Amino acid sequence: MAQKGVQLEQEMLSCPICLDLLKDPVTTPCGHSYCLKCITGFWDGEDEKEIHSCPQCRQSFTPRPVMLKNTMLAALVEELKKTGPPPAPADLCYAGAEDVACDVCTGRKLRACKSCLQCVASYCDKHLQPHYELPVFKKHKLVEPSKKLQENICSRHDEVMKMFCRTDQQCICLICTMDDHKGHDTVSAAAERTERQRELEGSRLNIQQRIQDREKEVKLLQQEVEAVNGSADKAVEVSEKMFTELIRLMEKRSSDVKQQVRSQQKSEVSRVRELQEKLEQEISELKRRDAELKLLSHTEDHNQFLHSYPSLPALSEPTHSSSINIRPLSYFEDVTAALSAVRDKLQDVLREEWTNVSPTEVNVLLSAAEPTTRAGFLQYSQEITLDPNTANTQLVLSEGSRKATFTEQQQSYSSHPDRFTVWSQVLSRESLTGRCYWEMEWRGGGVYVAVTYKNISRASIFGYNDKSWSLVCNKNSYSFRYNCIKTPVSGPQSSRVGVHLDHRAGILSFYSVSETMTLLHRVQTTFTQPLHAGVWLHSSYGDTAEFCKLK
């Protein structure tokens, strides 16, 4: 009972504003008592109204009352302090090392439940009540407890930073807008947060779409793995069954075919697994980034959001869908067909026909057939843009770096180790692997339509070395050049050339494109590095070459 009495006395002698024991108690004309500092601060906020009121009963006073110390209340408070405050209830949570402490609590501080951006202070449940009850605090912004409130204070003017300078990309206070940032593009922090929030949501939508795309591609790759394994298993089974019908001499051939099929199976599965793992890693990264952006989007403190948003690392480049090539399910059926012929013509096969089931035949089967129509090629379309760092100074790039023009006036390009120094040539920005198709429109006397490794000598001509392949287009003729060897090419004249590359299969094809597509020249080789598209304009000033938009 004694403890309850002490607790009751403490409640009666507590300030309604700070909820602590009265400090320098004063009494308003209406009879309510407050700490001198609390009621003074409250009325300071009402000075612009010229009418002052009691925070509890709302009785108005004009002019502002002069507050005198209530000596009786002061004596009672001092007496209560001597008896000591009642012990803290067991359910109160005191602030630990990792917690945000209440800025009002004296002695051992309680854990804060909210922080106020206007007061730049944090409050426990008890000291937060005035923010809910008193009208003067109604417009204050309460957020989750934060240890970084002081970062919201302008270090120069000691004011809350409620503005954002877009010119200098930093948070500022109102005084800054009239001082160092006068004339700058400034908006409220809330407005800037709204705009950045829209950007963030757009990034999240992009990430989520990429996740969906990659998950679909992973499923397609899994289907390809199953198709490769199933077709390979069937080919091995059939080949073994057929070889059991042959004599001992054929047993060695059976072992050879089995080894070839398994080797190709292992190679194909390894290729697909590697790409599948890469896509799964990309999905994990995108999900992690999405979670980070989601967490940032929920930050209530505008300034903290704006502090953190510019520091987000850029996304890694996405895996190109053109790397994924799903082929028909009949991976090894031609092998078994060839073995049927072996069984029927045993003696001839052993001497003459054995090459039909050689490893070369298997490799051809594993590359999808080249399309026969332009629509078929367009499914592999690749956007090509030109790299300004490689352009010779007699070339002008335009149309979004898709068009090159041969000019008489030397261009003032900066020095760069990738720039062609002798001949008017330029390379694509894009590195080409997998299956790709692009088209180029040319005008003038002639052009070299080239495909090359990036490490080609910058003083060399496309087609005059073993690192580049070039179709030479003139007004009335075509030719092909590789490693200084010229090969005559015949075909219908056209100002548009299509190029199809199957990097893994080592196939490079050039087509004349008009109402129909006509094959001009095809190369079968082994590419050892990623390739780049190239152009050489060599005939006359004003000649142009433009990579076409196909999508």
Secondary structure, 3 states (H helix, E strand, C coil): CHHHHHHHHHHHCECCCCCCECCCEEECCCCCEEEHHHHHHHHHCCHHHCCEECCCCCCEECCCCCCCECHHHHHHHHHHHHHCCCCCCCCCCECCCCCCECCCCCCCCEECCEEECCCCEEECHHHHHHHHHCHHHCCCCEECCCCCHHHHECCCCCCECCEEECCCCEEECHHHHCCCCCCCCEEEHHHHHHHHHHHHHHHHHHHHHHHHHHHHHHHHHHHHHHHHHHHHHHHHHHHHHHHCCCCHHHHHHHHHHHHHHHHHHHHHHHHHHHHHHHHHHHHHHHHHHHHHHHHHHCCCCHHHHHHHHHHCCCCCCCCCHHHCCCCCCCCCHHHHHHHHHHHHCHHHHHHHHHHHHCHHHHHHHCCCCCCCCHHHHHCCECCCCECCCCCCCCEEEECCCCEEEECCCCCCCCCCCCCCCCCCEEEECCCECCEEEEEEEEECCEEEEEEEECCCCCCCCCCCCCCEEEEEEECCCEEEEECCEEEEECCCCCCEEEEEEECCCCEEEEEEECCCEEEEEEEECCCCCCEEEEEEECCCCCCEEEECCCC
